[in-house]
Amino acid sequence: MVKVTFSFGRNWRDFMRTLNEDRFREAARSLAGFLKLENLRGLSFLDIGCGSGLFSYAAFRLAAAEIVSFDADPFSVECCRHLHGKAGNPGNWKIYEGSVLDADFLSGLGEFDIVYSWGVLHHTGRMWDAVSNSAKLVKKGGYYYIALYRKTGGAFGSEFWLKIKKLYNFLPASGKRFLEIIYITAYFTVNLIRFKNPAAKIKNYKSARGMNWRRDVTDWLGGYPYEFASKKEVLDFMRNNFSSFKPVNTIVASSALANNWYLFRNA
C-alpha cells in the first residue's frame, strides 16, 4: 500500500471553524438532492471516511434512523464527534475509527440502506478494493453513493496532478505554503483570462456541497495516495463485480480536479 502522508483530519479540523447554518443546510440539500429523496426517515446511513462529519450531520438532520460514521484518521473522528455533540449526542449515531480496507472491522458494521463515501476511496492506495469492500455493505434495495476523481489526460491531467501531490507531501511546511500560493495565483490568473470573476466563484463555492474553498485547496494538493477512474471504468467495474447494482444518477466532472458522482441502487 502507498504510504499515507497527508492528514485530511488536520485540514478538516481547521474547516470546522467555518461551519454555520448555511453550510449545514447546503450539505443536507446536496445529500438529499442527489439521492432524489426528500429525507432519510426510516433509513440507515453509513458514512465511509466521514472527514469533518458534515454529511453525517446532514443525514441526522434529514432524520436518518441510524447513522454510522468512520474514518481512518483520528483527527477526522474528532471532528465528527464534535458535530455529534452539536446534535445532542444522539444514540442512533455511532462513530468509529477504522479503515474501509479492514475486512474484520467492516464485518462488524452490518448492512445499510445508504452507503456514502464522497471523495475518499481514491485516497486509500487500493481504490478498487475500497470500492468493492464498501459496496458489500449495501442492503438489497439500498443505495450506493460514491464520488471518485475523474481520469483526465493532457498536460494538466490526472498524471500531472499525481506528481504535484507527491511533491507537496515531500516538501516541508514552508514549501507546502509556497506551492499553495502558486496554485491560488494560477487559479486567479486562469479565471481572469477566461473573463470570470475568481472572487465571486470562491464566495459562492460552498454552494457546491457546503464545503470551504481554501480548505479544499489544501485538501486537493495534499490528497495522497491519489487514484482516478473514468466513468466507463467505474460502471464496468460495478457491472462485472456487482451485477445487481444499477446506476440511477451520475454527475461527470469537468476536470481532473473534481470528482465524478455515482449513485447505484442494489436492485
C-alpha positions in Angstrom: 0.0 0.0 0.0 1.2 3.5 -0.7 2.1 5.3 2.5 -0.4 8.0 3.5 1.4 11.2 4.4 -1.4 13.7 4.3 -3.8 14.1 7.2 -7.2 15.1 5.9 -8.4 15.3 9.5 -6.0 18.1 10.4 -7.4 20.0 7.5 -11.0 19.2 8.5 -10.2 20.5 12.0 -9.4 23.9 10.5 -12.6 23.7 8.3 -14.8 23.2 11.4 -14.3 26.9 12.3 -16.2 27.9 9.1 -19.2 25.8 9.7 -22.5 27.6 10.0 -26.2 27.1 9.4 -25.9 27.9 5.7 -23.3 25.1 5.3 -25.4 22.6 7.3 -28.4 23.4 5.2 -26.5 23.2 1.9 -25.0 19.8 2.8 -28.4 18.4 3.6 -29.8 19.7 0.4 -26.9 18.2 -1.6 -27.2 14.8 0.0 -31.0 14.5 -0.4 -30.9 16.0 -3.8 -28.5 13.5 -5.4 -30.3 10.7 -3.7 -33.6 12.1 -5.0 -35.1 11.7 -1.6 -37.0 14.3 0.5 -35.5 12.9 3.7 -33.8 9.8 5.1 -36.6 8.9 7.6 -36.5 5.2 8.4 -33.2 4.6 6.5 -29.8 3.6 7.9 -26.8 5.7 6.7 -23.1 4.7 6.6 -20.6 7.5 6.1 -17.2 5.9 5.0 -14.3 8.3 5.5 -16.6 10.8 7.3 -14.0 13.6 7.3 -15.5 16.6 9.1 -18.7 14.7 9.8 -20.6 17.3 7.9 -22.6 14.8 5.8 -23.2 12.5 8.8 -24.7 15.6 10.5 -26.7 16.2 7.3 -28.0 12.7 7.5 -29.0 13.3 11.1 -30.9 16.5 10.1 -32.6 14.5 7.4 -34.0 12.2 10.1 -32.0 9.0 9.3 -33.0 6.2 11.6 -29.4 5.0 12.1 -26.1 6.7 11.3 -22.6 5.1 11.4 -19.6 7.2 10.6 -16.0 6.1 10.5 -12.6 7.4 9.3 -9.0 6.1 9.4 -7.8 9.5 10.5 -8.2 10.2 14.3 -8.5 13.9 13.6 -11.4 13.3 11.3 -13.0 11.2 14.0 -12.5 14.0 16.4 -14.3 16.4 14.1 -17.2 14.1 13.6 -17.6 13.6 17.3 -17.8 17.4 17.7 -20.8 17.5 15.3 -22.2 14.5 17.1 -22.1 16.6 20.3 -23.7 19.5 18.4 -26.6 17.2 17.5 -27.1 16.4 21.2 -25.1 13.1 21.2 -28.0 11.0 19.7 -27.8 7.3 20.5 -28.7 6.3 16.9 -25.4 7.9 15.6 -22.2 5.8 16.2 -18.7 7.0 15.3 -15.6 4.8 14.9 -12.0 5.0 13.9 -11.5 2.4 11.2 -10.5 1.6 7.6 -12.5 0.6 4.6 -9.7 -1.8 3.8 -10.0 -3.6 7.1 -12.3 -6.6 6.5 -12.6 -7.5 10.2 -13.7 -4.0 11.1 -16.3 -3.9 8.3 -17.7 -7.2 9.2 -19.0 -5.8 12.5 -20.9 -2.9 10.9 -23.7 -4.8 9.1 -25.6 -3.6 6.0 -27.1 -0.2 5.3 -29.8 1.4 3.2 -27.4 4.1 2.1 -23.6 3.7 1.9 -22.0 7.0 1.3 -18.3 7.7 0.5 -17.6 11.1 -1.1 -14.0 11.7 -2.3 -12.5 9.0 0.0 -12.0 5.7 -1.7 -9.4 7.1 -4.2 -7.2 8.1 -1.3 -6.8 4.6 0.2 -4.0 3.4 -2.0 -6.2 0.5 -3.1 -9.2 2.2 -4.7 -10.8 -0.8 -6.3 -10.6 -2.9 -3.1 -12.1 0.0 -1.2 -15.0 0.2 -3.8 -15.6 -3.5 -3.5 -15.5 -3.5 0.3 -17.9 -0.6 0.6 -20.4 -1.9 -2.0 -20.7 -5.1 0.0 -22.3 -3.1 2.9 -25.3 -2.0 0.8 -28.6 -3.7 1.7 -30.8 -5.2 -1.0 -32.8 -2.3 -2.4 -30.3 0.2 -0.9 -28.2 3.0 -2.4 -24.5 3.2 -3.0 -23.4 6.8 -3.3 -19.7 7.4 -4.1 -17.5 10.1 -5.7 -14.2 9.3 -7.3 -11.7 11.5 -9.1 -12.3 11.6 -12.8 -9.4 10.4 -15.0 -8.3 13.0 -17.5 -5.4 13.2 -19.9 -3.3 16.1 -21.4 -0.6 18.2 -19.9 -2.5 19.1 -16.8 -4.5 15.8 -16.4 -4.5 13.2 -13.7 -0.9 12.1 -14.1 0.3 15.7 -13.8 -1.6 16.1 -10.5 -0.3 12.8 -9.2 3.2 14.3 -9.5 2.2 17.5 -7.8 0.6 15.7 -4.9 3.8 13.6 -4.4 5.9 16.8 -4.4 3.5 18.6 -2.0 3.8 15.8 0.6 7.6 15.6 0.2 8.0 19.4 0.9 8.5 21.0 4.3 5.7 23.3 5.7 7.2 26.3 4.0 7.4 24.6 0.7 3.8 23.4 1.0 2.7 27.0 1.7 4.6 28.2 -1.4 3.0 25.6 -3.6 -0.4 26.6 -2.3 0.4 30.2 -3.2 1.4 29.1 -6.7 -1.9 27.2 -7.1 -4.0 30.0 -5.8 -2.3 32.5 -8.1 -2.7 30.2 -11.1 -6.4 29.8 -10.1 -7.0 33.6 -10.2 -5.0 34.0 -13.3 -6.8 31.3 -15.3 -10.2 32.7 -14.3 -9.3 36.2 -15.2 -8.0 35.1 -18.6 -11.4 33.4 -19.1 -13.2 36.7 -18.1 -14.6 35.0 -15.0 -14.6 36.6 -11.5 -12.5 34.3 -9.3 -13.5 36.1 -6.1 -17.2 35.5 -6.9 -16.5 31.8 -7.6 -14.8 31.5 -4.2 -17.6 33.3 -2.4 -20.2 31.0 -3.9 -18.0 27.9 -3.6 -20.0 26.5 -0.7 -23.0 26.2 -2.9 -21.5 23.1 -4.5 -21.6 20.9 -1.4 -21.3 23.2 1.6 -17.5 23.0 1.6 -14.9 25.7 2.0 -12.7 26.7 -1.0 -9.5 27.5 0.9 -9.6 24.2 2.9 -10.3 22.3 -0.4 -7.1 23.8 -1.9 -5.0 22.2 0.8 -7.1 19.0 0.5 -6.6 18.9 -3.2 -2.8 19.5 -3.2 -2.2 17.2 -0.2 -4.5 14.4 -1.0 -2.2 11.4 -1.5 -2.5 8.5 -2.2 -4.4 9.6 -5.3 -6.1 7.4 -7.8 -8.7 8.1 -10.5 -11.0 6.4 -12.9 -13.1 7.2 -16.0 -16.9 6.9 -15.8 -16.7 3.8 -18.0 -14.1 2.1 -15.8 -16.4 2.6 -12.7 -19.5 1.4 -14.5 -17.7 -1.6 -15.9 -16.3 -2.5 -12.5 -19.7 -2.3 -10.9 -21.3 -4.3 -13.7 -18.6 -7.0 -13.6 -18.4 -7.3 -9.8 -21.8 -6.2 -8.5 -24.3 -7.0 -11.3 -27.3 -6.3 -9.1 -26.2 -2.6 -8.7 -27.9 -0.4 -11.3 -26.7 3.2 -11.9 -29.5 5.7 -11.2 -27.7 9.0 -11.1 -24.3 10.4 -12.3 -22.6 13.7 -12.4 -19.4 13.9 -14.6 -16.8 16.4 -13.5 -15.3 18.8 -15.9 -11.6 18.4 -14.9 -9.2 16.2 -13.0 -9.6 18.5 -10.0 -13.1 17.2 -9.4 -15.0 14.1 -8.6 -17.5 12.1 -10.7 -20.5 11.4 -8.6 -22.1 8.0 -8.8 -25.4 6.6 -7.4 -26.2 2.9 -7.7 -29.3 1.0 -6.4 -28.8 -2.6 -5.3 -31.9 -3.8 -7.1 
